[in-house]
Amino acid sequence: MGRRSGNSQGNRSRQLIMAKHNENLRRDTKVVIAGRKPEWTGPVVNPPVWRASTHLYPDMEAFTSDAKRNEDGQFFYGRRGAPTQWALSDALTKLESGAFGTTLYPSGVAALSGALMSVLKPGDVLLVTDNAYEPTRMMGLGILKQFGVVTRFFDPLDLDSFAQQFCPRTKAVMLESPGSLTMEICDVPAMTAIAREHGAVSLIDNTWGSSLGLPALQHGCDISIMSLTKHVGGHSDLMMGSASAGKKYYTKLRRTAQALGHVVSPDDAALALRGLRTMPVRLDKSSKTALDIAKWLAQHPEVSHVLCPMLPGAPGHELWKRDFAGGCGLFSFVLKSADETARARFIDALDLFGIGYSWGGFESLAIPFDPAPIRTNSAWPPKEWGTGAHLAIRLSIGLEDPQDLIENLEQGFAAMEQA
Ligand SMILES: *Cc1c(COP(=O)(O)O)cnc(C)c1O
């Protein structure tokens, strides 16, 4: 009894030792201990939810001599966060190999805009991958244009044309791999090397791979951005984003986020931390099920293409194997049918799949997509597929039993046949 009770000092030093060895540990262990500083958690496992705008100073002396008020992890004012948010951002930093710090944002889109605004100024040129998440594309054509930044799009699969697109005004490159919806894997190390040669900053939307699946900073990216709404939240009940970077770019990210007034609620930060602890288990399970389903779809007579980088033989698989340590449950496939109403019947018949945006939750989702009209600098559908309709569907695979999902998809194909 004596050993266990009243031993908070021992407990503290044990946790500090755990934190110190963080670097040498493996993925799953790191995820369990990341960000759990005893000064933030106290004697419990998770940091309490510190709901706070005002942080009180003990006296005038402390108020007037607070030289550290603008440093991370210091009480100052609610917009700078409190231990709940600090613990989340510290955990994300520990999990992003090579990062010095992580800024939190109220959504993934806010993280993308906040990160871009931290590295761009009027007159600069931004290169964005042509298969980017659509709001990223719209940011380039909308708000960034309004502030004098020129956005150009590049084909993620053509390194030569990518290299040719740089000009002296090119200051930043936005990558995303795999690309949204169409799932192309780009050569991240080669592209970031080209960007660096031209003095441009490389940013990546790393939502699909996450810091666990794609060590983005190790592959040459300067800023790694995630929509925490997806894998980290994991339960379809929170919106948040993050951007992690080494010291130079973290300083810019943080300054810009503060200038823009970005802050996340402590309740959401606590939910995100809770989600984070089970993320490897969920990613492993949904990746495995997604791969089983991708294999099943690949030999289905109604399917023409499976766009799943984890699937041997699928587009991008070799680069995925080279650069990624894991995958997730999100992938797409293309129907042989050119009949849009048949595709709608297919999706309507999937009663285990929700119809809706977002992904990375515990429940499976399905949506149709037709990216051709928004592409400008790369071909969709790929030329070798030939002309005609290529009706596509994106699946986000959750934690259900794979066999039930396959039977549900069978039900979808059966409904497609019925005219
Ligand atoms: C969902 C998503 C985002 C945006 O995240 P929100 O949290 O919904 O704002 C950004 N990038 C990708 C690839 C996404 O799928």
The ligand as an SDF file (V2000), in Angstrom:
LIG
                    3D

 15 15  0  0  0  0  0  0  0  0999 V2000
  -11.4570   16.4140  -45.0820 C   0  0  0  0  0  0  0  0  0  0  0  0
  -10.1880   16.8320  -45.6680 C   0  0  0  0  0  0  0  0  0  0  0  0
   -9.6560   18.0830  -45.3950 C   0  0  0  0  0  0  0  0  0  0  0  0
  -10.3940   19.1340  -44.6190 C   0  0  0  0  0  0  0  0  0  0  0  0
  -10.5920   18.8440  -43.3160 O   0  0  0  0  0  0  0  0  0  0  0  0
  -11.7970   19.4610  -42.4550 P   0  0  0  0  0  0  0  0  0  0  0  0
  -11.4110   19.0910  -41.0770 O   0  0  0  0  0  0  0  0  0  0  0  0
  -13.0400   18.7990  -42.9650 O   0  0  0  0  0  0  0  0  0  0  0  0
  -11.8140   20.9350  -42.6910 O   0  0  0  0  0  0  0  0  0  0  0  0
   -8.4190   18.3910  -45.9220 C   0  0  0  0  0  0  0  0  0  0  0  0
   -7.7580   17.5220  -46.6990 N   0  0  0  0  0  0  0  0  0  0  0  0
   -8.2490   16.3210  -46.9920 C   0  0  0  0  0  0  0  0  0  0  0  0
   -7.4430   15.4100  -47.8580 C   0  0  0  0  0  0  0  0  0  0  0  0
   -9.4820   15.9300  -46.4980 C   0  0  0  0  0  0  0  0  0  0  0  0
   -9.9810   14.7520  -46.8380 O   0  0  0  0  0  0  0  0  0  0  0  0
  1  2  1  0
  2  3  1  0
  2 14  2  0
  3  4  1  0
  3 10  2  0
  4  5  1  0
  5  6  1  0
  6  7  2  0
  6  8  1  0
  6  9  1  0
 10 11  1  0
 11 12  2  0
 12 13  1  0
 12 14  1  0
 14 15  1  0
M  END
$$$$
